Amino acid sequence: MYSKIIKKCQFGCKTNLKDVLFLGYVSSVNNLSEIKKKNSSEVFFPLELLICPNCRLGQISCIVDREKLFPKSYPYTSSTTKILRENFKNLFEEINQILEIKKQDLIIDIGSNDGNLLINFKERMRVLGITPEDIGKIAIKRGIPTIINYFDSNTVKKVLKSYSKAKIITATNVFAHIDDMQSLITNISKCLTFDGVFVSESHYFLKVVNEMQYDTIYHEHLRYYSLTSLNYFFKKNGFKVFNVKEINTHGGSIRVYASKYNYPVSSNVHKMLEKEKIFFKKNSIINFKEKVFNTKIDILKIIHKIKKTNKIVFGVGAPSRASTLINYLGLDENMIDCILEVNNSHKIGKYIPGTKIPIVSEDIIKSKKPDYLFIFSWHIKNDLKKIFRKFGFKGKFIIPLPLPKIEN
């Protein structure tokens, strides 16, 4: 078995979960088959968003085995994304303002990937990355000590034996990836000093709903956090949320500081909790499903009108969110000829999961001239439009979300 179906809240609430949205059956976003090889069969899993009416945690209904979701050949490298590099630099500067850090203090990054976050802290304090993918070897080459394994009890024993407890533990865009939350928070507690701080960055549930970011729903993301839900979970486990900030990564995320130490609570925490009270009283979630369906119809109308005139459409960007959108819309190689990725992307030469749409180098646009570019990484559309204008692209851009439209 590759998966299990969730029937109870992942934070342990006793209330029944409520349906929010069903996006169909989707393959793992990292199951990219190579174009040159004979394709093996794919496994598809139900993709459904639910919400707990008690703690307000958004969560999917199907948990896929982590080995299936995060294979050793995991293709994502965070250093290729400019907005993430800038975000991690900002996080470094913010932590230096909020916390008193000493040279001998240790920072641990869970899901450290290629060391993109820790490279900022390397000269300021001791650093340690933990990631299960082979991409961690890149971090080691960059001089960042890295344990290539999952953050589990065995890894915790190794950390405590070979390193020390950490003043800071970070989990950026991975805090929603780990199945057993209770074991996770227990392991984090074991690794923190008495005044240690856990910093998480996760996609913000209110952004998903308010800005139609349903393409960010996929099996890697088991949970979609509101501050209300995180506050409930941390409090239940002896932590206190003392600072929060909305950030731009992944279309809109929240950076949350939590600790068992009695740090003063920022006014930002109270303001966000009050804002969420208003949000959950409205019918925002009820209307979300209808709005998602309407965008599907509108996007398909745009594509149908364009392809009737035999125009060429290339896609731009193959992030995980593209897989959800493509499969939900039912796009194929007859609608999107190919998808362009940056030159050093591990995804080049492969197909979008569940399709025969090839991922190719963005350099192809210098020789082939599509009429339209469908921007799958629409949350950074302005940057991408500038890049492709510099490449000489003279056509128009299809922007799928939050409101489907064509832009010059």
C-alpha positions in Angstrom: 0.0 0.0 0.0 1.2 3.5 -0.9 -1.4 5.5 1.0 -3.9 5.7 3.9 -7.1 7.6 4.1 -7.6 10.2 6.9 -10.8 10.1 8.8 -9.9 12.2 11.9 -8.1 15.5 12.4 -4.4 15.3 12.1 -4.1 17.4 15.3 -6.2 14.9 17.2 -9.5 16.8 17.5 -12.6 14.6 18.1 -14.9 16.5 15.7 -15.7 15.1 12.2 -13.8 16.7 9.3 -15.8 18.8 6.8 -15.4 18.5 3.0 -14.0 21.6 1.3 -12.8 20.6 -2.2 -12.2 17.5 -4.3 -9.6 17.8 -7.2 -9.8 14.3 -8.6 -7.2 11.5 -8.7 -3.6 12.8 -9.1 -0.2 11.1 -9.3 2.6 12.1 -7.0 4.0 15.5 -8.1 7.6 14.1 -8.0 6.8 11.1 -10.1 8.3 12.5 -13.2 9.1 9.9 -15.9 11.9 10.4 -18.3 11.0 11.2 -21.9 13.6 8.9 -23.4 12.6 5.9 -21.4 9.7 3.6 -21.7 7.1 4.9 -19.3 6.1 2.7 -16.3 2.6 2.7 -14.9 1.7 5.6 -12.6 -0.3 5.4 -9.3 -3.0 8.0 -8.7 -4.3 9.1 -5.4 -7.5 11.0 -4.3 -6.8 14.7 -3.8 -9.3 16.2 -1.4 -9.2 19.1 1.0 -10.9 18.9 4.4 -11.1 21.2 7.4 -11.5 20.6 11.1 -14.3 22.8 12.5 -12.6 22.7 16.0 -9.0 23.8 15.4 -9.5 25.2 11.9 -6.7 23.0 10.3 -7.0 22.5 6.6 -5.8 19.0 5.6 -6.0 16.5 2.8 -7.8 13.2 3.0 -5.1 10.9 1.7 -1.5 10.4 3.1 0.9 9.0 0.6 4.0 7.1 1.8 6.9 9.5 2.3 9.2 7.3 0.1 6.8 7.8 -2.8 6.6 11.5 -2.2 10.2 12.3 -1.5 12.4 9.8 -3.4 16.2 9.9 -3.2 16.1 11.5 -6.6 13.8 14.3 -5.4 14.1 16.9 -8.1 13.6 20.2 -6.3 16.5 22.5 -5.4 15.5 25.6 -3.5 18.6 27.6 -4.6 17.2 27.9 -8.1 14.3 30.1 -6.9 15.2 33.8 -6.4 12.2 34.5 -4.1 13.4 31.8 -1.7 17.0 33.0 -1.6 15.7 36.4 -0.7 13.3 35.0 1.8 16.0 33.0 3.6 18.2 36.1 3.7 15.3 38.0 5.3 14.7 35.2 7.8 18.4 35.3 8.8 18.2 39.1 9.4 14.9 38.8 11.3 16.2 36.1 13.6 19.3 38.2 14.4 16.9 41.1 15.4 14.6 38.9 17.5 16.9 36.5 19.2 20.3 36.8 21.0 22.6 34.5 19.1 26.1 33.3 20.0 28.8 31.8 17.8 28.6 28.4 19.6 24.8 28.2 19.2 23.4 25.6 16.8 20.7 26.0 14.2 19.1 22.9 12.6 17.1 23.1 9.4 14.7 20.2 8.9 14.3 19.5 5.2 17.4 21.5 4.4 17.6 20.6 0.7 20.8 22.1 -0.8 21.5 24.3 2.2 19.9 27.4 0.7 18.7 28.6 4.2 21.7 27.6 6.3 24.2 29.2 4.0 23.0 32.5 5.5 23.8 31.4 9.0 27.1 29.6 8.3 29.4 32.5 9.5 27.1 33.5 12.4 26.6 30.2 14.3 27.0 26.5 13.9 24.7 24.9 11.3 23.3 21.5 10.6 21.0 20.3 7.8 18.7 17.3 7.9 17.2 16.0 4.6 16.4 12.6 3.2 17.3 13.4 -0.4 20.6 13.1 -2.2 20.4 16.8 -2.8 21.8 17.1 0.7 25.2 16.2 -0.8 25.2 19.6 -2.6 24.9 21.3 0.8 27.8 19.2 2.2 30.0 20.4 -0.8 29.0 23.9 0.2 30.5 23.3 3.6 27.2 22.7 5.4 27.2 19.6 7.7 24.1 17.6 6.6 22.5 14.4 7.9 21.0 12.7 4.9 18.0 11.1 6.6 14.5 11.8 7.8 14.1 13.8 11.0 13.1 10.9 13.1 14.0 9.4 16.5 17.2 7.8 15.2 18.3 11.1 13.7 17.6 12.9 16.9 19.8 10.5 18.8 22.6 11.2 16.3 22.2 14.9 16.7 22.3 14.8 20.5 25.3 12.5 20.5 27.4 14.2 17.8 26.3 17.8 18.0 24.3 19.4 20.8 20.8 20.8 21.4 19.9 23.7 19.1 19.0 27.3 19.9 17.0 27.4 16.7 15.2 24.8 14.6 13.7 25.7 11.3 11.2 24.0 9.0 10.5 26.0 5.9 7.8 24.7 3.6 8.3 21.2 5.1 6.3 21.5 8.4 3.2 20.4 6.5 5.0 17.5 4.8 5.6 15.2 7.8 2.9 12.7 8.6 3.2 12.0 12.4 2.9 15.5 13.9 3.1 14.3 17.5 6.4 12.5 16.9 7.7 15.5 15.1 7.0 18.0 17.8 8.4 15.6 20.4 11.6 15.2 18.4 11.8 19.0 18.0 11.4 19.4 21.8 14.2 17.0 22.5 16.6 18.9 20.2 15.9 22.4 21.5 17.7 24.2 24.4 15.6 25.5 27.3 15.2 28.9 25.5 15.2 27.3 22.0 12.9 28.5 19.3 11.2 26.6 16.5 10.5 28.6 13.3 8.2 27.3 10.7 7.1 28.6 7.3 4.0 27.1 5.8 1.5 28.0 3.1 -1.2 30.1 4.7 -4.7 28.5 4.6 -6.4 31.9 4.2 -4.3 32.7 1.2 -5.3 29.4 -0.4 -8.9 30.3 -0.1 -9.0 34.0 -0.6 -6.6 34.0 -3.6 -7.8 30.9 -5.3 -4.5 29.0 -4.8 -6.0 25.6 -5.1 -3.1 24.5 -7.3 -1.0 24.5 -4.1 -3.0 21.5 -2.9 -1.1 18.3 -3.5 0.0 15.2 -1.6 3.3 16.6 -0.3 1.2 19.2 1.7 -0.7 17.2 4.3 -1.9 20.3 6.1 -2.8 23.9 5.3 -2.3 26.0 8.4 -4.2 28.9 9.9 -2.6 30.6 12.8 -5.6 29.4 14.8 -4.7 25.8 14.1 -1.0 26.2 14.8 -1.8 28.1 18.1 -4.0 25.2 19.1 -1.3 22.6 18.3 1.6 24.3 19.9 -0.3 25.2 23.1 -1.4 21.5 23.3 2.3 20.5 23.3 3.7 23.1 25.7 4.8 25.7 23.2 3.7 29.3 22.9 3.5 31.2 19.6 5.2 34.5 20.2 5.6 36.0 16.8 4.1 35.6 13.3 4.6 37.3 10.0 3.0 36.9 6.5 5.6 36.3 3.8 5.5 36.1 0.0 6.9 32.6 -0.6 4.8 30.1 -2.5 2.1 32.6 -3.1 1.6 33.5 0.5 2.9 31.9 3.7 3.1 32.5 7.4 6.3 32.5 9.4 5.6 31.4 13.0 7.9 31.5 16.0 7.1 29.1 18.9 9.0 28.3 22.1 8.6 26.8 25.5 10.5 29.7 26.9 8.5 32.8 28.0 9.3 35.2 25.1 7.1 38.3 24.9 4.2 37.9 22.5 4.1 40.2 19.5 0.9 42.2 18.8 1.0 40.5 15.3 -0.2 37.3 16.9 -3.3 38.8 18.4 -4.1 40.7 15.2 -3.9 37.6 13.0 -6.0 35.5 15.4 -8.7 38.2 15.4 -8.6 38.4 11.6 -9.1 34.7 11.3 -12.1 34.7 13.6 -13.8 37.0 11.1 -12.7 34.8 8.2 -14.1 31.6 9.6 -17.4 33.3 10.5 -18.0 34.2 6.9 -18.9 31.8 4.1 -15.5 32.0 2.5 -14.8 28.3 2.5 -18.3 27.4 1.3 -17.9 29.7 -1.7 -14.4 28.4 -2.5 -15.6 25.2 -4.2 -17.9 27.1 -6.6 -15.2 29.6 -7.5 -12.6 26.8 -8.2 -15.0 25.2 -10.6 -15.7 28.5 -12.4 -12.0 29.1 -12.9 -11.7 25.7 -14.5 -14.4 26.5 -17.0 -12.8 29.9 -17.8 -9.3 28.5 -18.3 -10.5 25.8 -20.6 -12.5 28.3 -22.6 -9.3 30.4 -23.1 -7.3 27.4 -24.2 -10.1 26.1 -26.5 -10.4 29.5 -28.3 -6.6 29.7 -28.8 -6.1 26.2 -30.1 -9.1 26.5 -32.5 -6.8 29.0 -34.4 -3.8 26.5 -34.4 -1.8 28.8 -32.1 1.2 27.4 -30.2 1.1 27.4 -26.4 4.1 26.8 -24.2 4.0 26.5 -20.4 6.3 28.4 -18.1 7.4 26.8 -14.8 7.0 23.2 -13.6 6.6 23.6 -9.9 4.6 21.0 -8.0 1.5 23.2 -8.2 1.6 22.9 -12.0 0.9 19.2 -11.7 -2.3 19.8 -9.7 -3.6 22.5 -12.0 -2.8 20.5 -15.2 -4.4 17.3 -13.9 -7.5 19.1 -12.5 -8.0 21.0 -15.8 -7.3 17.9 -17.9 -4.6 19.6 -20.0 -2.5 17.5 -22.3 0.2 17.8 -24.9 -2.3 18.8 -27.5 -3.1 21.9 -25.5 0.3 22.7 -23.9 3.2 21.8 -26.3 5.8 21.8 -23.6 6.7 23.5 -20.3 9.9 25.6 -19.9 12.2 25.3 -16.9 15.4 27.1 -15.9 18.5 25.4 -17.3 19.8 23.7 -14.2 16.4 22.2 -13.2 16.4 18.4 -12.6 12.9 18.3 -14.2 14.2 18.9 -17.7 13.8 15.9 -20.0 10.8 14.5 -18.1 7.1 14.6 -18.3 4.6 16.4 -16.0 3.2 13.6 -13.8 0.1 12.0 -15.3 0.7 13.5 -18.7 2.8 13.4 -21.8 3.7 17.1 -21.6 7.5 17.4 -21.8 9.6 19.7 -19.6 12.3 21.4 -21.6 15.0 24.1 -21.2 13.7 27.7 -21.4 16.5 28.3 -24.0 14.2 26.7 -26.6 12.2 29.9 -26.8 15.2 31.5 -28.5 14.6 29.3 -31.6 11.0 28.4 -31.4 8.4 31.1 -31.2 5.1 30.2 -29.4 2.1 32.5 -29.6 1.3 32.2 -26.0 3.0 31.4 -22.7 0.8 29.7 -20.0 2.4 30.8 -16.7 2.0 28.0 -14.2 4.2 29.8 -11.7 1.6 32.6 -11.8 2.4 33.8 -8.3 5.7 35.2 -9.7 4.2 36.2 -13.0 5.7 39.7 -13.1 9.3 38.4 -12.8 8.7 35.7 -15.4 7.1 38.1 -17.9 10.2 40.4 -17.7 12.5 37.4 -18.2 10.7 36.1 -21.3 10.4 39.6 -22.8 14.2 39.8 -22.5 14.4 36.4 -24.3 12.6 38.1 -27.2 9.1 36.6 -26.7 6.5 38.8 -28.4 3.3 36.9 -27.8 0.8 37.0 -24.9 0.7 35.4 -21.5 -2.1 33.2 -20.1 -2.5 33.8 -16.4 -4.6 31.0 -14.9 -5.3 32.3 -11.3 -6.7 33.8 -9.3 -8.8 35.2 -12.2 -8.1 33.5 -15.6 -7.0 36.1 -18.2 -4.7 36.9 -21.1 -2.1 39.6 -20.5 0.3 41.4 -22.8 
